[in-house]
Amino acid sequence: MNGLVLFAHGARDPRWAAPFQRLAELVTIQRPGWQVSLAYLELMTPSLAEAVAAQIGAGASHVTVAPLFLGPGGHLRHDFPILMDALRTRYPNVGFDTLPALGESDTLLAAIAAWLVASLPG
């Protein structure tokens, strides 16, 4: 089984997570054979390690982690590699892939630009 962890920053207000939860639902509908879950860097649960452990416990032999950060700031350049190295060490028989920051996708940026332009008056 393959797993996908959508990895977001986290916030004190639980309403902040609503769009990420919706995204997880949409991906689950489009990839019904995949196990899709959310994880957070801080302030919310589950952590990345907890989400990955749950996926592996449910039978995932390969996990892709998608960081839901618009740009590759300090968390992605420093914290994220440390977290991923720890997971690879803890689970040497599990394959791990990571996706780039959201803002590194020309397709996503074009979609955001189209939405912005369509939302402008006149």
PENORBEL-V786896 format. One record per residue. N is the residue number from 0. RES is the residue in one letter. PSI is psi as a letter, one per 20 degrees, with the letter a starting at -180 (none if undefined). BURIAL is I if it has 24 or more other ideal C-beta (glycine too) atoms within 12 Angstrom, else O. D_LAST is the distance of its C-alpha to the last C-alpha in Angstrom with 2 decimals. Layout:
BEGIN
n: <N & N>
res: <RES & RES>
psi: <PSI & PSI>
burial: <BURIAL & BURIAL>
d_last: <D_LAST & D_LAST>
END
This chain:
BEGIN
n: <0 & 1 & 2 & 3 & 4 & 5 & 6 & 7 & 8 & 9 & 10 & 11 & 12 & 13 & 14 & 15 & 16 & 17 & 18 & 19 & 20 & 21 & 22 & 23 & 24 & 25 & 26 & 27 & 28 & 29 & 30 & 31 & 32 & 33 & 34 & 35 & 36 & 37 & 38 & 39 & 40 & 41 & 42 & 43 & 44 & 45 & 46 & 47 & 48 & 49 & 50 & 51 & 52 & 53 & 54 & 55 & 56 & 57 & 58 & 59 & 60 & 61 & 62 & 63 & 64 & 65 & 66 & 67 & 68 & 69 & 70 & 71 & 72 & 73 & 74 & 75 & 76 & 77 & 78 & 79 & 80 & 81 & 82 & 83 & 84 & 85 & 86 & 87 & 88 & 89 & 90 & 91 & 92 & 93 & 94 & 95 & 96 & 97 & 98 & 99 & 100 & 101 & 102 & 103 & 104 & 105 & 106 & 107 & 108 & 109 & 110 & 111 & 112 & 113 & 114 & 115 & 116 & 117 & 118 & 119 & 120 & 121>
res: <M & N & G & L & V & L & F & A & H & G & A & R & D & P & R & W & A & A & P & F & Q & R & L & A & E & L & V & T & I & Q & R & P & G & W & Q & V & S & L & A & Y & L & E & L & M & T & P & S & L & A & E & A & V & A & A & Q & I & G & A & G & A & S & H & V & T & V & A & P & L & F & L & G & P & G & G & H & L & R & H & D & F & P & I & L & M & D & A & L & R & T & R & Y & P & N & V & G & F & D & T & L & P & A & L & G & E & S & D & T & L & L & A & A & I & A & A & W & L & V & A & S & L & P & G>
psi: <q & q & q & p & p & o & o & r & g & q & r & h & o & h & h & h & i & g & h & h & g & g & g & g & g & g & g & h & h & h & m & h & i & q & o & p & r & q & q & q & g & r & i & r & q & r & r & g & g & g & g & g & g & g & g & g & h & j & j & p & i & p & p & p & p & o & p & l & p & g & q & m & a & h & g & h & h & g & g & g & h & g & g & h & g & h & g & h & g & h & m & i & j & p & p & p & q & q & q & r & q & g & i & i & o & h & g & g & h & h & g & g & g & g & g & g & g & h & i & q & q & none>
burial: <O & I & I & I & I & I & I & I & I & I & O & O & O & O & O & O & I & O & O & I & O & O & I & I & O & O & I & O & O & O & O & O & O & I & I & I & I & I & I & I & I & O & O & I & O & O & I & I & I & O & I & I & O & O & I & I & O & O & O & I & O & O & I & I & I & I & I & I & I & O & O & O & O & O & I & I & O & O & I & I & O & O & I & I & O & O & I & O & O & O & O & O & O & I & O & I & O & I & I & O & I & I & O & O & O & O & O & O & O & O & O & O & O & O & O & O & O & O & O & O & O & O>
d_last: <48.69 & 45.63 & 43.72 & 40.27 & 39.72 & 36.21 & 36.98 & 34.73 & 35.40 & 36.03 & 35.35 & 37.24 & 34.81 & 35.39 & 31.89 & 30.69 & 32.32 & 30.44 & 27.91 & 30.89 & 32.91 & 30.23 & 30.11 & 33.90 & 33.79 & 31.41 & 33.64 & 36.73 & 35.49 & 34.78 & 38.05 & 40.54 & 43.53 & 42.34 & 42.99 & 39.74 & 39.87 & 38.21 & 39.85 & 39.08 & 40.19 & 40.89 & 40.61 & 40.35 & 42.60 & 43.55 & 44.02 & 43.71 & 47.49 & 47.65 & 44.99 & 46.70 & 50.11 & 48.94 & 47.62 & 50.85 & 52.86 & 51.14 & 52.13 & 49.44 & 51.05 & 47.91 & 45.02 & 41.69 & 39.98 & 36.22 & 35.23 & 31.87 & 31.18 & 28.09 & 30.24 & 33.98 & 34.98 & 38.44 & 38.69 & 38.13 & 40.20 & 43.07 & 43.24 & 42.07 & 44.70 & 47.41 & 46.45 & 46.36 & 49.71 & 51.25 & 50.10 & 51.47 & 54.73 & 55.03 & 54.25 & 55.73 & 55.86 & 52.16 & 49.67 & 46.62 & 43.42 & 40.47 & 36.90 & 34.95 & 32.36 & 29.02 & 27.30 & 29.79 & 28.30 & 25.96 & 25.06 & 24.05 & 22.09 & 20.17 & 19.47 & 18.29 & 16.04 & 14.55 & 14.12 & 12.52 & 9.95 & 9.34 & 9.23 & 6.57 & 3.81 & 0.00>
END
